[in-house]
Amino acid sequence: MGRRSPSESGGADGFGLLAAGFGRPLDFELFEGRAGLVAEAAPCSLLVSGALTARTVPFTGVNDAENSRRPPAPGPPFQVEAFAVEAVSSDGIELEAEAAWPAATGPEGSGVDGGSSVGTAAAVAVLSHPHPLYGGDMWNPLVDHLFRALPASGIATLRYNFRGTGRSGGRHDDGKAEQLDAAAAFDAAVRLAAERSPAAAASRVVSAGWSFGGDVSLAASHDSLSAWIGIAAPLRIVDPASMGAAADPRPKLVLVPEHDQFRSPAEAAEITERWTNTQLDVISGGDHFLMGHARVVGEKIASFVNGLP
């Protein structure tokens, strides 16, 4: 399974959905300019193993213009083990997926132990990406940031490509069969949690998706889920009333950008007001694409997940 940089993945969100799906124009030149990323060295490393080539490479925090001058988040050096994951949907579609797991800390706080021993993960966050017909995939910059950054907070991550995207089989299905893809990713996360971190807390699996992936991740359900997180979910690609998260008593976090072009905080609050055990949090100053807010999104997710009962 190959890895691509965000610049090779078809755009930060690639959201022609802005123009096509919601009938609103988008200045792609401006958007692509805003989507430019700044890689900032962080005191950690990414150990790539398993089905991928075993090597240790510098971990870089993905920051946008707003955050590029900020220092790395505080904390000791850490190591992340990344590896390919097998995920097959219930209708037989093979999905491209990979996971990142906090690895054991080496001597003298180096964060490198010379091998691939596994550290402790309090939970596994399954990350669902933006609309695949408009450039969204699992290497999307915000998804990539969460994939790499959450392990620093003790949260393992699993990202996958929806059917018809990247090396995943099948064809796009407008958010319907994609719910089977999310369920397959949940299955893979449950298996990994049991295999790699046998502690009871590590069995927590959290569904987290952005934009199109937010709707799908809120719609898909699984007996082993501990919580759902919707990031700038349009709450219209999938009918909110049919979403698995809506009536379920398990915790939900709905992150809504203050200036989201497709679902305002007030509208999101009205839609979710009858949902059980739901926290709605506004991303101050953000729009749907969350440029300049990757770090705060990660911090809010980490706080929510680590605070689960």
Secondary structure, 3 states (H helix, E strand, C coil): CCCCCHHHCCCCCCCCHHHHCCCCCCCHHHHHHHCCCEEEEEEEEEEEECCCCCEEEEEEEEECCCCCCCCCCCCCCEEEEEEEEEEECCCCCEEEEEEEEEECCCHHHCCCCCCCCECCCCEEEEEECCCHHHCCCCCCHHHHHHHHHHHHHCEEEEEECCCCCCCCCCCCCCCCCHHHHHHHHHHHHHHHHHHHCCCHHHHCEEEEEECHHHHHHHHCCCCCEEEEEEECCCCCCCCHHHCCCCCCCCCEEEEEECCCCCCCHHHHHHHHCCCCCEEEEEECCCCCCCCCCHHHHHHHHHHHHHCCC
